[in-house]
Amino acid sequence: MKQSGNYLKSSDLLPIAHGDRNIGAKGFAVIWVGMAVVLAAFAIGGSGVQSLSLGWVVVATIIGSVAIGIFMTIIGDIGIEHGLSFPVYMRAPFGTIGTHIPSLVRGITAACWFGLNTYFGATAMNGILNILFGFNNWFICFLLFAAAQLINTALGIKAIERFADLAAPTIIIISSWMYVSLSDQAMEQGREVWGWVESPVTGGAAITAFMVVIMSNMGFWATLAADMPSLSRFFKAPKNERNWFKRNKSQIVGSIIVMPIVNTFMIIIGAVSYIAVSNFDPVVALQEAASGFVLGILLLMIVFAQWSTNTSANVIPAATIFSNVGGPKVPFWAAVLVAGIIGIVVQPWSLFDIIIPALLIIGGILSAIVGILFTDYYVLRKRRVNVHELYENNGQYKYMNGFNMAGIIAWVIGGFAAYYLSAYSFIVGFVAGAVIYYVLAKYWWFKKYRQSEIEDPNDEKYLGITVGRDWEINIDPKVSAGPENVNTHM
């Protein structure tokens, strides 16, 4: 029988020390180049030009991308400051057991995105093999492609960054080529890509269509905004740096500068693809616009991009969450396999027409978690966290049988609000989650369950990298987990 005190202390979920963080601003920027090339971005572009001109779709996309990039960076500070992953920090606003409920929603969503993107990449891989060897079996391509990505992720974050270094330049060059090819095809049909609109709308309908593009971008990336700490904990950051902007430089470069640029370009390609062949899927469009060697190179970009996206944005977050649920008996590599199995079992090829809208709705619902994390980390705890207690079954964050009801209630209400006001889902979910959690936690829950870092907001006790601290949690069940046994490097 396993030690109950060990359940929360899986070695794969311990805080990442300063010396073990090896991704800098350039590394994260390159990872973003691949992460932003996803089918959902093409879908947003394709649906956008059905009502608005491409220029307005671009403006809305930039607004939504920069806004969600800011939210990603704000929440990602949890990983930068303390080296904590998303499901581990979620023990604070949701409880040591309560964390599993919203975390699993995010983890399963990420696994579904993995399956969807793998299917998208597999169709492109199948196209390449068909050109070269006459081979035509997308399902075998799907299984091989899934296996390659899972092995790459299981090898660790550095292997992912090395692949991104290879993929990013290829993606940039081929994306430009793709835009030109699709634009030329659209022009041959008399459709000028920056002026054509399928069914133009005006007045209030135009404003609604504009907001839908903004919220689609924010809702789609809301999942990553919530669990950015699972990625940001690997980012380099200076010790003893109290300036928030300098400490989060890698995030700012990647999420607020590079991501909006690449994401906007991908939405343009989805839009141009729709204008050219009435289908936002560039694999379909490219097969009509090009052939032979040219088509093979274009399809290779799709394969590289899905690989880069899945490893960073989907498999790592999902595996981290599944490892948190399973405890020490589910190491990271096993959790990676679980994520892959889920992505295959949902059969994304059969759910292709409904899975993207469904996942975007879930993204909106998860926006309430972003609001809850913001309130818990910045407003209530003021970035100070009693980290060693996050790893104790009977510690400060056990609350009522492992549940923080303030977080659960705020998420349910915020999620429903985001669902029913879907045109403004992210903003509605964020605000509702943040405000409701603040009221419930401050005036009810934390009156019953006192929080050390709120009662005594001491920098030296509860800040991480800002005061030069590496949190080191003792995983030996025979050793008391009190503050005197939590090692720190200063």
C-alpha positions in Angstrom: 0.0 0.0 0.0 1.5 3.3 -1.0 2.2 6.0 1.6 -0.5 8.6 1.6 2.1 11.3 2.1 3.8 10.3 -1.1 0.8 10.6 -3.4 1.3 14.3 -4.2 5.1 14.0 -4.4 5.6 12.5 -7.8 9.2 13.2 -8.9 7.9 14.5 -12.3 5.8 17.2 -10.6 8.4 18.7 -8.3 9.3 22.4 -8.8 11.9 22.9 -11.6 15.1 24.4 -10.2 16.7 27.5 -11.7 19.7 25.5 -13.0 17.4 23.0 -14.8 15.5 25.6 -16.8 17.0 25.6 -20.3 14.5 27.4 -22.6 15.2 31.1 -23.3 13.4 33.8 -25.2 14.7 32.6 -28.6 13.8 29.0 -27.7 10.3 29.8 -26.7 9.8 32.0 -29.8 10.8 29.1 -32.1 8.5 26.8 -30.3 5.6 29.3 -30.8 6.3 29.3 -34.6 5.3 25.7 -34.7 2.6 25.8 -32.0 0.6 28.5 -33.9 0.2 26.4 -37.1 -3.0 24.5 -36.2 -6.2 23.6 -37.9 -8.3 25.7 -35.5 -6.4 28.9 -36.7 -7.2 28.0 -40.3 -10.8 27.4 -39.3 -11.1 30.8 -37.6 -9.7 32.5 -40.7 -12.0 30.5 -43.0 -15.1 31.4 -41.0 -14.1 35.0 -40.6 -14.0 35.8 -44.3 -17.6 34.5 -44.6 -18.8 37.7 -43.0 -15.9 40.2 -42.9 -13.1 41.3 -45.2 -9.7 39.8 -44.5 -8.4 43.1 -43.3 -10.9 43.2 -40.4 -10.3 39.5 -39.7 -6.6 40.4 -39.3 -7.4 43.3 -36.9 -9.6 41.2 -34.8 -7.1 38.4 -34.7 -4.3 40.7 -33.6 -6.4 42.1 -30.8 -7.4 38.6 -29.6 -3.9 37.2 -30.0 -2.2 40.0 -28.1 -4.9 39.9 -25.4 -4.6 36.1 -24.8 -0.8 36.4 -25.0 -0.9 38.8 -22.1 -3.1 36.4 -20.1 -0.7 33.6 -20.9 2.2 35.6 -19.6 0.4 36.7 -16.5 -0.5 33.2 -15.5 2.8 31.8 -16.7 4.6 33.7 -13.9 3.5 30.9 -11.6 5.9 28.6 -13.4 8.6 31.3 -13.7 8.5 32.3 -10.0 8.0 28.9 -8.3 8.8 26.3 -11.0 5.4 24.8 -10.5 3.2 23.1 -13.1 -0.5 23.9 -13.6 -2.1 20.9 -11.8 0.2 21.3 -8.8 -0.5 25.0 -8.3 -4.2 24.2 -8.9 -4.1 22.5 -5.5 -4.2 26.0 -4.0 -7.5 27.3 -5.5 -9.2 23.9 -5.9 -7.7 21.6 -3.2 -5.4 18.6 -3.3 -8.2 16.4 -4.7 -10.3 19.2 -6.3 -7.5 20.0 -8.7 -8.2 16.8 -10.6 -11.7 18.0 -11.8 -10.7 21.1 -13.9 -7.3 19.7 -14.6 -8.8 16.5 -16.2 -11.1 18.7 -18.4 -8.0 20.5 -19.6 -5.9 17.3 -19.9 -8.6 15.4 -21.9 -9.1 18.5 -24.1 -5.4 18.7 -24.8 -5.4 15.0 -25.6 -8.3 15.5 -28.1 -6.4 18.4 -29.7 -3.4 16.0 -30.0 -5.6 13.5 -31.9 -7.0 16.2 -34.1 -3.7 17.7 -35.0 -2.2 14.3 -35.5 -5.0 13.4 -38.0 -4.4 16.7 -39.8 -0.6 16.0 -40.0 -1.2 12.4 -41.0 -3.3 13.5 -44.0 -0.4 15.7 -45.1 2.1 12.8 -44.5 -0.1 10.5 -46.5 -0.1 13.0 -49.3 3.7 13.2 -49.3 4.1 9.4 -49.4 1.5 9.2 -52.2 3.5 11.6 -54.3 6.8 9.8 -53.6 5.8 6.2 -53.5 2.2 5.9 -54.5 1.4 4.9 -50.9 -2.1 5.7 -49.7 -3.1 4.8 -46.2 -3.8 7.7 -43.9 -4.5 5.5 -40.8 -1.0 3.9 -40.9 0.4 7.5 -41.2 -1.7 8.5 -38.2 -0.4 5.8 -36.0 3.3 6.3 -37.1 2.9 10.1 -36.7 1.4 9.7 -33.2 4.1 7.4 -32.1 6.9 9.7 -33.3 5.4 12.7 -31.4 4.9 10.8 -28.2 8.5 9.5 -28.2 9.8 13.0 -28.9 7.8 14.4 -25.9 8.8 11.5 -23.6 12.4 12.4 -24.3 11.9 15.7 -22.5 11.6 19.5 -23.1 15.1 19.8 -24.6 14.3 17.3 -27.4 11.1 19.3 -28.1 13.1 22.6 -28.4 15.7 20.9 -30.7 12.9 19.8 -33.0 11.4 23.3 -33.0 14.7 24.7 -34.0 14.6 22.5 -37.1 10.9 23.0 -37.9 10.6 26.8 -37.4 12.6 28.1 -40.3 11.0 25.5 -42.6 7.5 26.6 -41.4 8.2 30.3 -42.0 9.5 29.8 -45.5 6.9 27.3 -46.6 4.0 29.4 -45.0 5.0 32.3 -47.2 5.1 30.1 -50.2 1.7 28.7 -49.3 0.2 32.2 -49.0 1.4 33.1 -52.5 0.2 29.9 -54.1 -3.3 30.1 -52.6 -3.6 33.9 -53.4 -2.7 33.2 -57.0 -5.3 30.5 -57.2 -7.9 32.8 -55.7 -7.0 35.5 -58.2 -7.5 33.1 -61.1 -11.1 32.9 -60.0 -11.4 36.7 -59.9 -11.3 36.8 -56.1 -9.0 39.5 -54.6 -8.1 38.0 -51.2 -8.1 41.3 -49.3 -11.4 42.5 -50.7 -13.6 39.4 -51.1 -16.2 38.5 -48.6 -18.7 35.6 -49.0 -21.7 37.1 -47.3 -20.9 40.7 -46.1 -22.6 42.0 -43.0 -22.9 45.5 -41.7 -24.0 47.3 -38.5 -24.5 45.3 -35.4 -24.0 42.0 -37.3 -20.5 43.2 -38.3 -19.6 44.1 -34.7 -20.8 40.7 -33.6 -18.8 38.9 -36.3 -15.7 41.0 -35.4 -16.1 40.0 -31.7 -16.5 36.4 -32.6 -13.1 36.4 -34.3 -11.5 38.0 -31.2 -13.2 35.6 -28.8 -12.5 32.6 -31.0 -8.8 33.3 -30.8 -8.9 33.9 -27.1 -11.2 30.9 -26.4 -9.0 28.6 -28.5 -5.8 29.6 -26.7 -7.5 29.9 -23.2 -6.6 26.2 -22.6 -2.9 27.1 -22.9 -3.4 30.3 -20.9 -4.7 28.3 -18.0 -1.8 25.7 -17.9 1.0 27.9 -19.2 2.9 27.2 -15.9 3.4 23.6 -17.1 5.6 25.0 -19.9 6.9 28.2 -18.4 8.5 26.4 -15.5 11.2 25.3 -18.0 12.0 28.9 -19.0 15.2 30.7 -18.1 14.7 33.7 -15.8 17.2 35.7 -13.7 17.4 35.1 -9.9 16.8 37.9 -7.5 15.0 39.9 -10.2 12.0 41.9 -8.7 11.1 43.5 -12.0 8.1 41.4 -13.3 8.8 42.3 -17.0 12.5 41.4 -16.9 11.7 38.1 -15.0 9.1 37.2 -17.7 11.1 38.3 -20.7 11.1 34.8 -22.4 7.3 34.7 -22.1 6.8 38.3 -23.3 8.8 37.7 -26.4 7.1 34.4 -27.2 3.4 34.9 -26.2 2.9 38.7 -26.7 5.2 39.3 -29.8 5.9 36.1 -31.7 2.6 34.3 -31.2 0.3 37.1 -32.4 2.4 37.5 -35.6 2.5 33.8 -36.4 -1.1 33.2 -35.4 -2.3 36.0 -37.5 -0.4 34.7 -40.5 -1.9 31.3 -40.1 -5.4 32.7 -39.9 -4.7 34.6 -43.1 -3.7 31.3 -44.8 -6.9 29.7 -43.6 -8.9 32.7 -44.9 -7.1 32.7 -48.3 -7.6 28.9 -48.5 -11.3 29.3 -48.0 -11.4 32.2 -50.6 -9.5 30.0 -53.1 -11.4 26.6 -52.8 -14.2 27.2 -50.2 -12.3 25.0 -47.7 -10.2 26.4 -44.8 -8.1 23.2 -44.7 -4.9 24.1 -46.5 -4.1 20.4 -47.2 -7.2 20.2 -49.4 -6.5 23.6 -50.9 -2.9 22.8 -51.7 -3.8 19.6 -53.4 -5.8 21.7 -55.8 -3.2 24.5 -56.1 0.0 22.5 -56.5 1.4 19.1 -57.5 4.5 17.0 -57.5 7.6 18.2 -55.6 6.1 21.6 -54.7 3.0 20.0 -53.1 5.2 17.6 -51.2 7.3 20.4 -49.7 4.1 22.4 -48.7 2.6 19.3 -47.1 5.9 18.8 -45.2 5.3 22.1 -43.4 1.9 20.9 -42.2 3.6 17.7 -40.8 6.4 19.7 -39.0 3.9 22.2 -37.6 1.5 19.7 -36.1 4.5 17.9 -34.6 5.8 21.1 -33.0 2.3 22.1 -31.8 1.4 18.8 -30.3 4.5 18.2 -28.3 4.5 21.7 -26.6 0.8 22.7 -26.4 -0.9 19.4 -26.0 1.1 16.4 -24.9 3.2 18.1 -22.2 0.1 19.7 -20.5 -2.0 16.6 -20.8 0.8 14.3 -19.5 1.6 16.6 -16.6 -2.0 16.5 -15.6 -2.4 12.7 -15.9 0.8 12.3 -13.9 -0.6 14.5 -11.2 -3.8 12.4 -11.1 -1.9 9.1 -11.0 0.7 10.2 -8.5 4.2 8.5 -8.3 2.8 5.3 -10.0 2.3 7.2 -13.3 5.6 8.7 -14.4 5.7 11.3 -17.1 6.5 8.9 -19.9 3.5 6.8 -19.0 1.3 9.8 -18.8 2.5 10.8 -22.3 1.3 7.3 -23.5 -2.1 7.9 -21.8 -2.5 11.2 -23.6 -1.7 9.5 -26.9 -4.2 6.7 -26.3 -7.0 9.2 -25.5 -6.2 11.2 -28.6 -6.5 8.0 -30.7 -9.6 6.6 -29.0 -11.7 9.7 -29.6 -11.3 9.0 -33.3 -10.8 12.6 -34.5 -11.3 11.6 -38.1 -14.9 10.7 -37.3 -15.6 13.8 -35.3 -13.9 16.2 -37.6 -16.9 18.5 -38.2 -17.9 18.8 -34.5 -14.7 18.5 -32.6 -13.3 22.0 -33.3 -16.5 23.8 -32.2 -16.8 21.5 -29.2 -13.1 22.2 -28.2 -13.6 26.0 -28.7 -16.6 25.8 -26.3 -14.5 24.0 -23.7 -11.8 26.6 -24.2 -14.3 29.3 -23.3 -15.4 27.3 -20.2 -11.8 27.0 -19.1 -11.4 30.8 -19.2 -13.0 30.9 -15.8 -10.0 28.9 -14.5 -7.7 31.7 -15.9 -9.7 34.2 -13.8 -9.5 32.0 -10.7 -5.8 31.6 -11.1 -5.3 35.3 -11.5 -7.3 36.1 -8.4 -5.7 33.4 -6.3 -2.1 34.0 -7.3 -1.9 37.8 -7.7 -4.8 39.3 -5.7 -5.1 37.0 -2.7 -1.6 35.5 -2.3 0.2 38.3 -4.0 2.5 35.8 -5.8 3.6 34.2 -2.5 2.9 30.5 -2.2 3.4 28.0 0.7 5.0 25.6 -1.8 5.9 22.7 0.5 2.3 22.5 1.6 1.2 21.9 -2.0 2.9 18.5 -1.6 1.2 17.5 1.6 -2.0 15.4 1.7 -2.9 16.7 5.1 -1.5 20.2 4.7 -2.8 23.7 4.2 -4.4 22.9 0.9 -6.4 19.9 2.0 -9.3 22.2 2.9 -12.5 20.2 3.2 -11.6 16.6 2.3 -9.3 17.8 -0.4 -11.7 20.4 -1.9 -11.6 24.2 -2.1 -15.3 24.9 -2.6 -14.7 28.5 -3.5 -12.8 27.5 -6.5 -15.2 24.8 -7.5 -18.3 27.1 -7.3 -16.5 30.0 -9.1 -15.5 27.7 -11.9 -19.0 26.2 -12.4 -20.7 29.6 -12.4 -18.0 31.2 -14.6 -18.0 28.3 -17.0 -21.8 28.4 -17.4 -21.6 32.1 -18.0 -19.0 31.7 -20.7 -21.0 29.0 -22.4 -24.3 30.9 -22.5 -22.6 34.2 -23.6 -20.4 32.4 -26.1 -19.8 35.5 -28.3 -17.8 37.0 -25.4 -16.9 33.7 -23.8 -13.3 34.4 -22.6 -14.0 37.8 -21.1 -17.2 36.6 -19.4 -15.6 33.5 -18.0 -12.5 35.3 -16.8 -14.4 38.1 -15.1 -17.0 35.8 -13.5 -14.4 33.3 -12.3 -12.1 36.0 -10.9 -14.8 38.0 -9.1 -16.8 35.1 -7.7 -13.7 33.4 -6.5 -12.4 36.6 -4.8 -15.6 37.0 -2.9 -16.0 33.4 -1.9 -12.4 32.8 -1.0 -11.7 36.1 0.9 -15.0 36.4 2.8 -15.9 32.7 3.3 -13.4 29.9 2.5 -10.2 31.5 3.7 -11.9 32.6 6.9 -12.4 28.8 7.6 -9.1 27.6 6.2 -6.4 30.1 7.0 -3.6 30.5 4.4 -0.1 31.1 5.8 1.1 33.2 2.9 -2.0 35.5 3.1 -1.8 35.9 6.9 2.0 36.5 6.7 3.0 37.7 3.2 6.7 37.2 3.9 9.0 37.4 0.8 11.7 35.2 2.2 9.3 32.5 3.2 7.0 32.4 0.3 8.6 33.9 -2.9 10.7 31.8 -5.2 13.1 33.0 -7.9 12.5 36.7 -7.0 14.4 36.1 -3.7 16.8 33.6 -5.4 15.0 30.5 -4.0 14.8 27.0 -5.6 12.1 25.0 -4.0 13.3 21.5 -3.3 10.7 19.1 -1.9 11.8 16.1 0.1 10.0 13.0 -1.3 11.2 10.7 1.5 7.9 9.7 3.3 10.0 9.1 6.5 11.0 12.8 6.7 8.7 15.4 8.0 7.6 17.9 5.4 7.7 20.9 7.7 9.4 24.1 6.5 12.6 23.1 8.3 12.9 20.1 5.9 12.2 21.9 2.7 15.6 22.7 1.1 16.2 25.9 -0.6 19.1 27.3 -2.6 19.7 31.0 -2.2 
